[in-house]
Amino acid sequence: MRKIAPGVYMETKFPGVHLGALVSAGETLLLDTPVRLEDGYRWLEDVTALGRPRFLVLLDHHPDRALGARGLDLPLVAHDVSGDRIGSWQDTFKGDAHPMGAEADRLKRATGVRRAIPELTFSETIRLHVGEMEVELVHRPGPTSGSIWAVVPQAKVVFVGDCVWVGEPPYLGEADIPSWLEALAELRGKRWRGYRIISSRNGLVQGPAINTMLRTLRRLRGGMRRLGSGRPLSEEAVTALAMQLARPFRLPPGRKARALQRLQSGLADFQRRAGEGGG
């Protein structure tokens, strides 16, 4: 684990998302989980060495961060929307049933998924105390309608989940693009000056990365305007659009294939939601 600030740690060694741990006065709080159960047990063991775990917080309901929660016996906290989404999942998850360019796609069969349903949910803001540290969880929709940030004021650190991706396209299937753009603009504002900003996909990010993400999202939004307006695009047309939008990302072949899958799946899911009135 890497120490970001006093009592604030980041873990990057597990596949999936970058994880966070907050430590104060012999107590700890975990931010997200590895997607694989065995990695989750190692993560919990590492954090327990720093103090007694009090809470596990999910920054949204993406399978890469939420599935592993089923193996950790901790009070689970998330946004209301994430709680509803996880509660609607089947108890068995198969990664190849609906590939989305995620680490979770590699899971052949994960059972007991309903154990990942959060026990404590909230709508706008909630404050938790870990030892002598206050943690503020705030609703910041964008990557999903249930996305949240974890703010540690005394350490001047904010964990922003999937709000910022560097070098790869994000998953767009549950995106709220206007809110996402607002969240990115907020990160550039006075409120977060002097804060260390932690992305779940890239770790520490600064102003240039946020600016790049804004430009990327605006470009993706331009392509997505063809979805949900008028006649639905065919599967072939969605694939062609994904390939067009993927071109600016310079990635090695393995990562490029996954990024293209993420775009294609996200665009198809976004179009379906728009057709159902949820876009």
BAFI-3210 file (N, C-alpha, C; in Angstrom, 3 decimals, decimal comma, padded with zeros to 6 digits):
// residues 279
n [1|2|3|4|5|6|7|8|9|10|11|12|13|14|15|16|17|18|19|20|21|22|23|24|25|26|27|28|29|30|31|32|33|34|35|36|37|38|39|40|41|42|43|44|45|46|47|48|49|50|51|52|53|54|55|56|57|58|59|60|61|62|63|64|65|66|67|68|69|70|71|72|73|74|75|76|77|78|79|80|81|82|83|84|85|86|87|88|89|90|91|92|93|94|95|96|97|98|99|100|101|102|103|104|105|106|107|108|109|110|111|112|113|114|115|116|117|118|119|120|121|122|123|124|125|126|127|128|129|130|131|132|133|134|135|136|137|138|139|140|141|142|143|144|145|146|147|148|149|150|151|152|153|154|155|156|157|158|159|160|161|162|163|164|165|166|167|168|169|170|171|172|173|174|175|176|177|178|179|180|181|182|183|184|185|186|187|188|189|190|191|192|193|194|195|196|197|198|199|200|201|202|203|204|205|206|207|208|209|210|211|212|213|214|215|216|217|218|219|220|221|222|223|224|225|226|227|228|229|230|231|232|233|234|235|236|237|238|239|240|241|242|243|244|245|246|247|248|249|250|251|252|253|254|255|256|257|258|259|260|261|262|263|264|265|266|267|268|269|270|271|272|273|274|275|276|277|278|279]
n.u [000,831|000,382|001,206|-000,676|-001,313|-001,236|-002,716|-004,085|-004,337|-003,447|-004,091|-002,773|-002,219|-003,972|-005,999|-008,538|-010,072|-008,297|-007,722|-008,765|-007,743|-008,543|-007,226|-007,296|-006,624|-006,554|-008,622|-010,179|-011,260|-012,486|-012,222|-013,869|-013,402|-011,261|-011,936|-011,804|-012,400|-010,297|-008,325|-009,648|-009,712|-006,996|-006,641|-008,283|-006,903|-004,463|-005,319|-006,426|-004,164|-003,445|-005,425|-008,654|-011,176|-013,950|-015,907|-016,992|-016,902|-018,533|-017,810|-019,332|-021,539|-020,192|-019,196|-016,446|-015,658|-017,620|-018,381|-016,548|-017,235|-018,950|-017,553|-016,561|-017,096|-018,361|-019,872|-021,606|-021,520|-023,118|-024,376|-027,912|-028,866|-026,890|-027,243|-029,817|-029,293|-027,391|-028,947|-030,721|-029,354|-028,697|-028,070|-025,914|-023,092|-021,882|-019,128|-018,926|-021,471|-022,422|-020,247|-018,256|-015,901|-014,426|-012,571|-014,058|-015,180|-013,619|-014,307|-015,500|-017,620|-019,359|-020,644|-023,160|-023,680|-025,584|-024,840|-023,416|-025,051|-025,606|-025,820|-026,224|-027,437|-027,590|-028,774|-027,762|-025,584|-023,395|-021,830|-019,126|-017,345|-014,104|-012,134|-010,482|-010,968|-012,910|-015,020|-016,456|-019,028|-020,147|-022,694|-022,022|-023,053|-022,424|-020,333|-022,010|-025,444|-025,336|-022,861|-020,318|-018,214|-015,458|-014,520|-011,839|-011,400|-009,483|-007,105|-006,993|-007,718|-009,399|-011,314|-012,369|-013,552|-014,684|-014,686|-012,590|-010,708|-007,659|-006,109|-007,596|-010,841|-013,856|-016,413|-019,602|-022,194|-023,987|-023,896|-024,332|-024,083|-024,232|-024,148|-021,715|-019,883|-020,271|-019,274|-016,558|-015,870|-016,241|-014,141|-012,016|-012,303|-012,240|-012,886|-011,477|-008,836|-005,530|-006,110|-005,403|-006,240|-007,794|-008,118|-010,034|-009,147|-006,673|-005,151|-003,356|-004,306|-004,001|-004,540|-004,037|-004,760|-007,460|-008,451|-007,934|-009,668|-012,109|-012,135|-012,101|-014,546|-016,377|-015,905|-016,697|-019,360|-020,278|-020,250|-022,091|-024,500|-025,802|-027,104|-030,139|-031,689|-034,114|-034,237|-033,115|-029,658|-028,166|-026,616|-024,231|-023,739|-023,364|-021,038|-019,281|-019,313|-018,165|-015,578|-014,719|-014,717|-012,789|-010,363|-008,566|-007,318|-004,316|-003,178|-001,683|-002,146|-003,651|-004,871|-006,176|-008,131|-009,778|-010,569|-012,027|-014,112|-015,260|-016,177|-017,954|-019,851|-020,733|-021,860|-023,941|-025,464|-026,111|-027,690|-029,836|-030,878|-031,625|-033,654|-035,472|-036,192|-034,412|-032,067]
n.v [-001,197|002,247|005,196|008,048|010,351|011,430|008,779|007,951|005,718|004,037|001,297|-000,590|-003,060|-005,086|-006,657|-004,816|-002,170|000,677|000,782|002,153|003,025|004,147|005,280|005,597|006,110|003,359|002,282|001,423|002,182|000,831|001,458|000,359|-002,887|-005,638|-007,479|-010,258|-012,899|-014,079|-012,134|-010,114|-011,089|-010,943|-008,205|-007,312|-008,466|-007,075|-004,458|-004,796|-005,159|-002,599|-001,561|-001,948|-002,929|-000,916|-000,036|-000,757|000,893|001,447|003,024|003,146|000,994|-000,592|-003,735|-004,377|-003,259|-003,897|-006,626|-008,118|-007,463|-009,267|-011,149|-010,067|-009,531|-006,975|-003,860|-002,445|000,280|002,504|004,471|005,187|004,470|002,678|000,666|-000,223|-001,144|-003,232|-004,852|-005,781|-007,615|-010,964|-013,859|-015,277|-014,522|-014,280|-013,706|-013,759|-013,456|-010,907|-009,160|-006,307|-005,011|-005,083|-005,960|-007,794|-009,322|-011,540|-013,374|-016,579|-017,759|-016,457|-016,785|-016,116|-013,419|-011,689|-011,159|-008,886|-006,711|-003,438|-002,402|000,052|002,911|006,057|009,328|011,961|013,061|011,702|011,339|009,634|008,287|007,386|006,263|009,105|010,443|012,135|011,217|012,208|011,269|011,948|012,514|012,259|012,081|010,632|008,753|006,666|006,774|006,454|007,158|008,131|010,365|010,114|012,056|013,350|015,643|016,549|015,499|016,456|015,001|013,467|010,837|009,904|007,877|006,442|008,775|010,020|008,892|007,931|007,768|005,610|004,653|005,286|003,185|003,529|002,772|003,278|005,944|009,332|011,879|014,820|015,366|014,199|015,788|018,136|017,323|016,933|019,543|020,717|019,554|020,991|023,391|025,940|024,661|022,258|022,831|022,238|019,740|016,241|014,243|011,230|008,786|005,898|004,364|005,241|006,220|008,814|011,901|014,916|018,404|018,518|015,892|015,845|017,841|016,610|014,436|015,775|016,775|014,359|013,203|015,034|014,654|011,975|012,287|013,673|011,673|009,964|011,217|010,227|008,093|007,015|008,959|009,244|006,565|003,448|002,493|-000,134|-003,247|-003,537|-000,906|000,306|-000,987|-000,009|002,704|002,566|001,710|003,935|005,916|004,865|005,196|007,439|006,609|005,398|002,346|-000,774|-003,950|-005,912|-004,373|-002,575|-004,110|-004,734|-002,167|-001,421|-003,272|-002,321|000,203|-000,518|-002,175|-000,370|001,702|000,305|-000,448|002,082|003,052|001,272|001,933|004,577|004,132|002,996|005,096|005,873|007,166]
n.w [000,000|-000,697|000,990|001,016|002,398|005,853|007,493|005,227|002,597|-000,488|-002,605|-005,231|-006,290|-006,998|-009,545|-011,317|-009,702|-008,274|-004,807|-001,603|001,736|004,947|007,963|011,452|014,844|015,542|014,054|010,897|007,525|004,538|001,091|-001,577|-003,227|-004,275|-007,301|-007,234|-004,919|-003,390|-003,560|-002,238|000,387|001,007|000,831|002,927|005,045|004,911|005,486|007,997|009,503|010,003|011,573|013,225|011,040|010,200|008,330|004,958|001,979|-001,081|-004,070|-006,333|-008,229|-010,037|-011,330|-011,053|-008,637|-006,833|-006,706|-005,160|-002,596|-001,537|-000,135|002,176|005,511|006,540|007,620|004,987|002,800|000,556|-002,224|-002,600|-005,192|-006,076|-004,177|-004,924|-007,522|-007,155|-005,569|-007,463|-008,946|-010,138|-008,077|-008,916|-010,783|-014,052|-015,939|-018,722|-019,606|-020,123|-021,382|-020,592|-021,028|-018,708|-015,703|-014,330|-016,317|-016,640|-014,753|-014,352|-012,952|-010,336|-007,166|-004,612|-004,787|-003,775|-001,226|-001,390|-001,233|-000,155|003,287|004,418|002,986|001,201|000,127|-000,594|001,088|003,544|006,699|008,077|010,865|011,615|013,976|014,908|012,633|010,215|007,572|004,626|002,564|-000,599|-002,987|-006,359|-009,267|-012,528|-013,913|-013,145|-012,018|-009,347|-008,374|-006,057|-004,101|-001,849|000,740|002,578|004,698|006,671|005,815|003,286|000,941|-001,752|-002,934|-006,061|-007,475|-010,523|-011,951|-013,282|-015,947|-017,349|-020,405|-021,371|-022,638|-020,775|-019,242|-020,572|-020,260|-018,161|-017,905|-016,872|-018,642|-018,671|-015,853|-015,252|-016,649|-015,203|-012,712|-013,293|-014,012|-011,538|-010,103|-011,061|-009,850|-007,185|-004,794|-004,572|-004,646|-003,687|-002,763|-002,832|-005,483|-006,097|-008,460|-009,228|-011,271|-012,116|-010,017|-008,330|-009,679|-011,583|-012,531|-015,463|-016,270|-015,571|-017,261|-019,723|-019,493|-019,497|-022,159|-023,536|-022,726|-023,750|-026,467|-026,743|-026,048|-028,283|-030,270|-029,106|-029,415|-031,542|-030,586|-029,147|-030,281|-032,586|-034,974|-033,664|-033,676|-035,564|-034,503|-035,876|-036,637|-034,145|-033,360|-035,310|-034,623|-032,073|-032,770|-034,191|-032,175|-030,545|-031,777|-031,150|-028,793|-027,792|-027,436|-026,301|-028,041|-026,432|-024,359|-025,965|-027,231|-025,066|-024,323|-026,591|-026,428|-024,077|-024,873|-026,952|-025,651|-023,702|-025,264|-026,527|-024,297|-023,320|-025,411|-025,260|-022,711|-023,249|-025,065|-023,397|-021,920|-019,976|-020,564]
ca.u [000,000|001,100|000,674|-000,946|-001,312|-001,387|-003,936|-004,748|-003,534|-003,972|-003,571|-002,895|-001,648|-004,982|-006,741|-009,806|-009,922|-007,403|-008,460|-008,347|-007,902|-008,421|-006,780|-007,198|-006,838|-006,786|-009,767|-009,971|-012,375|-012,048|-012,901|-013,948|-012,805|-010,828|-013,033|-011,670|-012,540|-009,009|-007,656|-010,364|-009,257|-005,657|-006,849|-008,798|-005,811|-003,508|-005,895|-006,599|-002,876|-003,347|-006,459|-009,892|-012,067|-015,264|-016,847|-016,580|-017,654|-018,462|-017,941|-020,505|-021,903|-019,485|-018,793|-015,033|-015,452|-018,710|-018,540|-015,713|-017,810|-019,704|-016,689|-016,062|-018,164|-018,247|-020,985|-021,389|-022,127|-023,127|-025,496|-029,207|-028,960|-026,017|-027,921|-030,902|-028,737|-026,814|-030,070|-031,432|-028,527|-028,868|-027,130|-024,744|-022,571|-021,022|-018,488|-019,113|-022,886|-022,567|-018,922|-018,302|-014,549|-014,065|-011,861|-015,063|-015,487|-012,779|-014,880|-016,338|-018,865|-019,253|-021,905|-023,342|-023,589|-026,510|-024,163|-022,799|-026,056|-025,254|-026,695|-026,473|-027,398|-027,928|-029,156|-026,910|-024,341|-023,358|-020,520|-018,726|-016,179|-013,160|-011,245|-010,616|-011,059|-014,238|-015,066|-017,716|-019,405|-021,025|-023,230|-021,533|-023,376|-021,634|-020,093|-023,314|-026,301|-025,057|-021,448|-020,042|-016,826|-015,118|-013,727|-011,167|-010,991|-008,296|-005,931|-007,127|-007,720|-010,724|-011,379|-013,435|-014,064|-014,440|-014,917|-011,457|-009,951|-006,544|-005,533|-008,536|-012,226|-014,638|-017,660|-020,620|-023,510|-024,872|-023,402|-025,124|-023,033|-024,223|-023,675|-020,289|-019,158|-020,335|-018,366|-015,194|-015,673|-016,100|-012,796|-011,079|-012,643|-011,558|-013,190|-010,545|-007,440|-004,736|-006,485|-004,933|-007,403|-007,487|-008,980|-010,048|-008,540|-005,327|-004,448|-003,275|-004,450|-003,896|-005,299|-003,980|-005,534|-008,882|-008,743|-007,976|-010,905|-013,197|-012,127|-012,478|-015,972|-017,098|-015,803|-017,559|-020,749|-020,619|-020,589|-023,252|-025,727|-026,488|-027,835|-031,285|-032,454|-034,568|-034,214|-031,946|-028,593|-027,981|-025,433|-023,067|-023,485|-022,815|-019,651|-018,521|-019,171|-017,183|-014,251|-014,382|-014,420|-011,615|-009,135|-007,571|-006,649|-003,175|-003,031|-001,196|-003,258|-004,511|-005,668|-007,023|-009,292|-010,683|-011,132|-013,049|-015,244|-015,887|-016,921|-019,057|-020,858|-021,281|-022,732|-025,148|-026,267|-026,622|-028,788|-030,975|-031,458|-032,293|-034,898|-036,390|-036,480|-033,477|-030,815]
ca.v [000,000|003,520|006,216|009,268|011,420|010,783|008,008|007,701|004,783|003,558|-000,012|-000,730|-004,328|-006,056|-006,342|-004,136|-000,754|001,052|000,744|003,113|002,667|005,274|004,732|006,569|005,658|001,916|001,874|001,600|002,148|000,361|002,006|-000,605|-004,212|-006,332|-008,242|-011,675|-013,113|-014,332|-010,840|-009,384|-011,560|-010,379|-006,771|-007,154|-008,799|-005,959|-003,296|-005,154|-004,961|-001,180|-001,225|-002,727|-002,426|-000,472|000,078|-000,920|001,839|001,258|004,327|002,949|-000,426|-001,301|-005,061|-004,437|-002,849|-004,323|-008,075|-008,637|-007,139|-010,414|-011,989|-009,345|-009,389|-005,629|-002,980|-002,010|001,596|002,952|005,347|004,516|003,876|001,492|-000,364|-000,778|-001,889|-004,495|-005,657|-006,355|-008,614|-012,370|-014,293|-015,818|-013,632|-014,903|-012,603|-013,797|-013,284|-009,557|-008,534|-004,850|-004,485|-004,930|-007,083|-008,779|-010,206|-012,734|-014,304|-017,584|-017,923|-015,946|-017,027|-015,359|-012,002|-010,882|-010,752|-007,583|-005,648|-002,533|-002,323|001,466|003,725|007,460|010,000|013,093|013,142|011,039|011,454|008,501|008,559|006,284|006,807|010,560|010,968|012,235|010,939|012,663|010,637|012,888|012,037|012,939|011,216|010,821|007,407|006,049|007,660|006,225|007,416|009,012|010,658|010,031|013,247|013,342|017,053|016,835|015,098|017,092|013,940|013,065|009,676|010,272|006,715|006,349|010,079|010,340|007,810|008,474|006,903|004,598|005,124|004,760|002,479|004,564|002,166|003,859|007,306|010,563|012,712|016,203|015,386|013,833|016,988|019,046|016,831|017,225|020,985|021,000|019,167|022,043|024,627|026,340|023,753|021,137|023,256|021,752|018,356|015,129|013,633|009,823|008,076|004,450|003,697|005,724|006,707|010,267|012,651|016,365|019,224|018,121|014,668|016,211|018,553|015,607|013,675|016,634|016,783|013,021|012,984|015,860|013,992|010,795|012,761|013,985|010,425|009,331|011,906|009,394|007,061|007,487|009,957|008,656|005,116|002,847|001,993|-001,581|-003,723|-003,241|000,535|000,581|-001,458|000,950|003,923|002,273|001,689|005,323|006,632|004,259|005,463|008,321|005,991|004,606|001,289|-002,043|-004,762|-006,512|-003,324|-001,957|-004,978|-004,573|-000,826|-001,438|-003,989|-001,422|001,211|-001,142|-002,592|000,827|002,396|-000,507|-000,332|003,452|003,137|000,531|002,752|005,729|003,638|002,703|006,339|006,086|007,728]
ca.w [000,000|-000,764|001,876|000,273|003,404|007,162|007,668|003,946|001,807|-001,765|-003,000|-006,685|-006,741|-007,384|-010,769|-011,085|-009,368|-007,181|-003,548|-000,596|003,144|005,859|009,237|012,541|016,225|015,625|013,240|009,462|006,580|003,233|-000,080|-002,671|-003,027|-005,491|-007,900|-006,883|-003,484|-002,744|-003,424|-001,203|001,695|001,215|001,056|004,286|005,967|004,900|006,162|009,411|010,162|010,350|012,540|013,135|009,991|010,650|007,217|003,572|001,155|-002,532|-004,725|-007,186|-008,294|-011,106|-010,840|-010,692|-007,252|-005,954|-006,559|-004,079|-001,281|-001,020|000,681|003,344|006,501|007,101|007,266|003,603|002,598|-000,837|-002,557|-002,779|-006,525|-006,104|-003,406|-005,739|-008,662|-006,668|-005,106|-008,602|-009,610|-009,825|-007,044|-009,604|-011,814|-015,058|-016,637|-020,171|-019,941|-020,682|-021,272|-020,619|-021,037|-017,302|-015,095|-013,929|-017,449|-016,550|-013,782|-014,997|-012,190|-008,968|-006,462|-003,379|-005,124|-002,976|000,007|-001,639|-001,142|000,955|004,464|004,696|001,779|001,426|-001,114|-000,959|001,859|004,846|007,343|008,897|011,704|011,779|014,979|015,024|011,265|009,616|006,144|004,049|001,301|-001,297|-004,256|-007,543|-010,413|-013,739|-014,438|-012,898|-011,233|-007,937|-008,076|-004,923|-003,755|-000,428|001,046|003,876|004,791|007,466|005,033|001,982|-000,072|-002,223|-003,824|-006,994|-008,193|-011,956|-012,568|-014,152|-016,576|-018,119|-021,426|-021,854|-022,571|-019,660|-019,551|-020,739|-020,281|-017,153|-017,725|-016,876|-019,210|-018,154|-014,464|-015,275|-017,044|-014,060|-011,667|-013,732|-013,885|-010,110|-009,676|-011,471|-009,165|-005,957|-003,680|-004,468|-004,734|-002,571|-002,465|-003,652|-006,129|-006,366|-009,403|-009,026|-012,428|-012,409|-008,847|-008,204|-010,924|-011,401|-013,460|-016,870|-016,485|-015,498|-018,505|-020,790|-019,327|-019,977|-023,628|-023,972|-022,505|-024,721|-027,772|-026,690|-026,062|-029,662|-030,947|-028,477|-029,802|-032,531|-029,858|-028,382|-031,022|-033,833|-035,132|-033,007|-034,529|-035,587|-033,787|-036,718|-036,579|-032,820|-033,401|-036,119|-033,824|-031,026|-033,393|-034,506|-030,940|-029,905|-032,536|-030,526|-027,645|-028,249|-026,447|-026,831|-028,572|-025,418|-023,711|-026,977|-027,435|-023,921|-024,399|-027,633|-025,853|-023,105|-025,618|-027,687|-024,679|-023,079|-026,211|-026,706|-023,068|-023,262|-026,383|-024,720|-021,646|-023,862|-025,647|-022,295|-021,205|-018,884|-021,052]
c.u [000,870|000,424|000,544|-000,832|-001,428|-002,751|-004,666|-003,822|-004,256|-003,295|-003,839|-002,508|-002,676|-005,641|-008,084|-009,565|-008,836|-008,246|-007,940|-008,564|-007,658|-008,191|-006,692|-007,496|-007,242|-007,990|-009,493|-011,295|-011,811|-012,895|-012,767|-013,213|-012,232|-011,968|-012,996|-011,695|-011,198|-008,208|-008,333|-009,936|-007,871|-005,750|-007,321|-007,702|-004,798|-004,042|-006,060|-005,297|-002,683|-004,367|-007,724|-010,811|-013,454|-016,301|-016,168|-017,492|-017,439|-018,730|-018,943|-020,749|-021,261|-019,009|-017,334|-014,788|-016,476|-018,767|-017,751|-016,270|-018,558|-018,873|-016,207|-017,215|-018,006|-019,523|-020,692|-022,201|-022,024|-024,291|-026,772|-029,296|-028,104|-026,633|-029,026|-030,356|-028,179|-027,924|-030,845|-030,638|-028,960|-027,809|-025,873|-024,360|-021,662|-020,452|-018,722|-020,565|-023,141|-021,224|-019,015|-016,904|-014,011|-013,245|-012,840|-015,453|-014,748|-013,338|-015,796|-017,676|-018,625|-020,608|-021,975|-023,321|-024,482|-025,927|-023,473|-023,812|-025,725|-026,297|-027,100|-026,349|-027,868|-028,205|-028,181|-025,564|-024,485|-021,946|-020,298|-017,498|-015,376|-012,099|-011,505|-010,768|-012,509|-014,123|-016,437|-017,921|-020,445|-021,443|-022,708|-021,810|-022,546|-021,365|-021,316|-024,151|-026,050|-023,618|-021,303|-018,548|-016,661|-014,117|-013,155|-010,616|-009,680|-007,013|-005,899|-006,918|-009,162|-010,575|-012,592|-013,924|-013,693|-014,655|-013,821|-010,796|-008,847|-006,082|-006,437|-009,952|-012,946|-015,798|-018,792|-022,041|-024,482|-024,557|-024,521|-024,143|-023,071|-023,710|-022,189|-019,449|-019,155|-019,360|-016,915|-014,893|-015,501|-014,695|-011,757|-011,275|-011,910|-011,730|-012,100|-009,094|-006,687|-005,071|-005,722|-006,163|-007,027|-008,544|-008,894|-009,373|-007,082|-004,556|-004,469|-003,373|-004,423|-004,658|-005,232|-004,783|-007,033|-009,293|-008,841|-009,261|-012,111|-013,270|-012,574|-013,980|-016,810|-017,063|-016,703|-019,028|-021,190|-021,004|-021,864|-024,563|-026,495|-027,327|-029,023|-032,075|-032,839|-034,476|-032,973|-030,923|-028,538|-026,739|-024,166|-022,715|-022,904|-021,343|-018,781|-018,301|-018,138|-015,762|-013,797|-013,968|-013,164|-010,303|-008,136|-006,821|-005,542|-002,823|-002,403|-002,374|-004,202|-005,427|-006,609|-008,278|-010,287|-011,341|-012,237|-014,296|-016,008|-016,730|-018,149|-020,189|-021,530|-022,236|-024,036|-026,058|-026,883|-027,813|-030,026|-031,671|-032,207|-033,630|-035,943|-036,751|-035,542|-032,176|-030,638]
c.v [001,253|004,535|007,524|010,492|010,729|010,089|007,653|006,870|004,425|002,237|-000,222|-002,112|-005,339|-005,666|-005,707|-002,665|-000,548|001,220|001,805|002,566|003,916|004,725|005,849|005,896|004,191|001,413|002,174|001,586|001,748|001,022|001,023|-001,906|-004,730|-007,205|-009,719|-011,851|-013,285|-013,047|-009,995|-009,794|-010,998|-008,886|-006,513|-007,448|-007,661|-004,760|-003,570|-004,997|-003,505|-000,767|-002,029|-002,139|-002,099|-000,501|-000,314|-000,035|001,498|002,598|004,305|001,450|-001,152|-002,648|-005,161|-004,086|-003,449|-005,824|-008,631|-008,379|-008,324|-011,286|-011,339|-009,047|-008,067|-004,841|-002,297|-000,750|001,968|003,913|004,528|003,798|002,617|000,347|-001,029|-001,629|-003,244|-005,422|-006,316|-007,441|-010,026|-012,795|-014,932|-014,892|-014,423|-013,804|-012,586|-013,619|-011,922|-008,835|-007,022|-004,229|-004,245|-006,116|-008,182|-009,711|-011,537|-013,768|-015,289|-017,711|-017,465|-016,100|-016,177|-013,866|-011,150|-010,526|-009,401|-006,438|-004,748|-002,528|-000,888|002,245|005,138|008,121|011,104|013,090|012,343|011,185|010,227|008,906|007,272|006,763|008,295|011,238|011,000|012,029|011,365|011,970|011,524|012,314|012,891|012,047|011,580|009,474|006,501|007,062|007,514|006,480|008,391|009,278|010,493|011,141|013,128|014,752|017,269|016,432|015,753|016,064|013,675|011,902|009,867|009,098|006,723|007,674|010,433|009,046|008,459|007,421|005,827|005,154|004,528|003,914|003,505|004,053|002,729|005,333|008,343|011,645|014,153|016,293|015,073|015,054|018,020|018,623|017,123|018,714|021,374|020,665|020,217|023,335|024,834|025,323|022,710|021,533|022,817|020,331|017,389|014,402|012,229|009,227|006,576|003,700|004,075|006,232|008,229|010,947|014,140|017,080|018,796|016,856|014,961|016,942|017,586|014,793|014,489|016,633|015,424|012,810|013,822|015,227|012,756|011,194|013,086|012,745|009,797|010,022|011,124|008,307|007,687|008,581|009,346|007,144|004,521|002,360|000,474|-001,964|-003,395|-001,755|000,935|000,164|-000,487|002,253|003,725|002,293|003,110|006,088|006,106|004,681|006,365|007,703|005,069|003,591|000,057|-002,948|-005,336|-005,500|-002,669|-002,786|-004,822|-003,193|-000,760|-002,162|-003,093|-000,355|000,603|-001,533|-001,379|001,571|001,626|-000,403|001,058|003,614|002,415|001,338|003,949|005,310|003,329|003,941|006,637|006,705|009,180]
c.w [000,000|000,155|001,109|001,172|004,754|007,292|006,387|003,058|000,509|-002,107|-004,490|-007,189|-007,226|-008,704|-010,436|-010,820|-008,325|-005,917|-002,593|000,801|003,979|007,256|010,271|013,864|016,309|014,860|011,767|008,706|005,231|002,154|-001,229|-002,348|-004,341|-006,017|-007,506|-005,368|-002,795|-002,575|-002,344|000,195|002,019|001,519|002,479|005,309|006,053|005,689|007,652|010,182|010,591|011,405|012,294|012,057|010,536|009,529|005,914|002,729|-000,316|-003,212|-005,872|-007,264|-009,472|-010,574|-010,425|-009,233|-006,304|-005,717|-005,382|-002,699|-000,690|-000,099|001,962|004,303|007,241|006,783|005,924|003,322|001,119|-001,031|-002,751|-004,124|-006,616|-005,318|-004,201|-006,875|-008,208|-006,190|-006,226|-009,319|-009,234|-008,797|-007,635|-010,745|-012,743|-015,938|-018,125|-020,580|-020,579|-020,541|-021,431|-020,593|-019,653|-016,831|-014,711|-015,069|-017,340|-015,569|-014,499|-014,287|-010,754|-008,299|-005,186|-003,585|-004,221|-001,604|-000,147|-001,583|000,052|002,061|004,765|003,400|002,110|000,083|-001,525|-000,238|003,143|005,396|008,222|009,707|011,890|012,739|015,139|013,660|010,804|008,115|005,630|002,703|000,633|-002,640|-005,390|-008,749|-011,617|-014,373|-014,259|-012,128|-009,740|-007,542|-006,912|-004,837|-002,253|-000,119|002,459|004,100|005,549|006,762|003,655|000,861|-000,463|-003,202|-004,730|-007,844|-009,653|-012,677|-013,560|-014,625|-017,401|-019,119|-021,970|-021,786|-021,370|-020,168|-019,518|-020,571|-019,269|-016,918|-017,724|-017,335|-018,700|-016,717|-014,387|-015,643|-015,908|-012,961|-012,029|-013,634|-012,419|-009,622|-010,043|-010,693|-007,854|-004,833|-003,487|-004,660|-003,483|-002,164|-003,372|-004,171|-006,574|-007,289|-009,140|-010,164|-012,634|-011,204|-008,785|-009,565|-010,597|-012,507|-014,916|-017,171|-016,466|-016,765|-019,682|-020,712|-019,793|-021,501|-024,165|-023,858|-023,465|-026,112|-027,817|-026,740|-027,484|-030,445|-030,418|-028,840|-030,867|-031,870|-029,143|-029,064|-032,371|-033,813|-034,471|-034,021|-034,464|-034,793|-034,564|-036,660|-035,227|-032,772|-034,189|-035,357|-032,729|-031,593|-033,731|-033,254|-030,255|-030,568|-031,817|-029,347|-028,150|-027,168|-027,093|-027,180|-027,516|-024,756|-024,713|-027,213|-026,292|-023,942|-025,456|-027,148|-024,874|-023,806|-026,296|-026,749|-024,049|-023,995|-026,421|-025,489|-022,947|-024,209|-025,866|-023,626|-022,204|-024,465|-024,605|-021,497|-020,077|-019,299|-020,699]
res [m|r|k|i|a|p|g|v|y|m|e|t|k|f|p|g|v|h|l|g|a|l|v|s|a|g|e|t|l|l|l|d|t|p|v|r|l|e|d|g|y|r|w|l|e|d|v|t|a|l|g|r|p|r|f|l|v|l|l|d|h|h|p|d|r|a|l|g|a|r|g|l|d|l|p|l|v|a|h|d|v|s|g|d|r|i|g|s|w|q|d|t|f|k|g|d|a|h|p|m|g|a|e|a|d|r|l|k|r|a|t|g|v|r|r|a|i|p|e|l|t|f|s|e|t|i|r|l|h|v|g|e|m|e|v|e|l|v|h|r|p|g|p|t|s|g|s|i|w|a|v|v|p|q|a|k|v|v|f|v|g|d|c|v|w|v|g|e|p|p|y|l|g|e|a|d|i|p|s|w|l|e|a|l|a|e|l|r|g|k|r|w|r|g|y|r|i|i|s|s|r|n|g|l|v|q|g|p|a|i|n|t|m|l|r|t|l|r|r|l|r|g|g|m|r|r|l|g|s|g|r|p|l|s|e|e|a|v|t|a|l|a|m|q|l|a|r|p|f|r|l|p|p|g|r|k|a|r|a|l|q|r|l|q|s|g|l|a|d|f|q|r|r|a|g|e|g|g|g]
***
